[in-house]
Amino acid sequence: MEISGKKAIVVGGASGMGRATAELMAARGAAVAILDRPGSDGEEVAKALGGTFHAVDVTDFGGTGQAVDAAVAGLGALHVVVTTAGGGIAQRTLSKQGPHDLDEFRRVLDLNVVASFNISRLAAQHMSRNEPEDEERGVIINTSSIAAFEGQIGQVAYTAAKAGIAGMCLTMARDLGSLGIRVLAIAPSLFATGITQGIPDEFAQALTKDAAFPKRMGRPEEYAKFALAIVDNPMLNGQCLRLDAGQRFAPR
């Protein structure tokens, strides 16, 4: 799908990989709406892109639906959605303090896998109304993590959530294939965003020592380039694609 002239929503677009993706899409001629938390830099980022900002907590599932509807109404259609919002906690299945907190486990799943599914299903409904371009109506890209495949000690909730995002790809792509909607996920390794942005070089080198090449954290613009490559190539569908410099997480 040619990105120029298309309508896109980037969830988590106020910072990090989401912001880089929104900026690159706009630079390539797409109209972009940003969904992110209240109090984020979303308004400023959207203004710089000539887009719109819609404040929302993605774990407010009803409110997310209203935000998606408002974004699509402003755009006039929806062809691409990219979700980068998410997060995790550090807690073992069983520690000296007792078993893993069940409410915290559910919270991480809500923030990652349930929120991603909610946005995907809502986006698919809007995309289904598009006139097809070379039989294609839309592209859904969610964000997993290589932790889905090599979760480290204390990452059980995050691993379960990101594995859920990876696992949805093929089934959702099969569900939506007859409508000309593709579904993929990107599984990044460590990227310089959020709490990892600006950490000392020696610490960053220690975290990425198991990478094949390059032995550094990923850059937000590298995620953005990959997302646009997915949009551009119609043969990519139904899978979770690693973006990891050949890194495999060790147990800790």
NORQUITA-V163532 format. One record per run of one state. SS is the DSSP state (H for helix, E for strand, C for the rest). FROM is the first residue (numbers start at 1). LEN is the number of residues. If there is no record, write none. Layout:
BEGIN
SS:FROM:LEN + SS:FROM:LEN
END
This chain:
BEGIN
C:1:6 + E:7:5 + C:12:4 + H:16:12 + C:28:3 + E:31:6 + C:37:5 + H:42:8 + C:50:2 + E:52:4 + C:56:5 + H:61:15 + C:76:4 + E:80:4 + C:84:7 + E:91:1 + C:92:2 + E:94:2 + C:96:2 + E:98:2 + C:100:2 + H:102:26 + C:128:5 + E:133:1 + C:134:2 + E:136:1 + C:137:1 + E:138:6 + C:144:2 + H:146:3 + C:149:6 + E:155:1 + H:156:24 + C:180:1 + E:181:8 + C:189:2 + E:191:1 + C:192:2 + H:194:3 + C:197:4 + H:201:7 + C:208:10 + E:218:1 + C:219:1 + H:220:13 + C:233:7 + E:240:4 + C:244:9
END
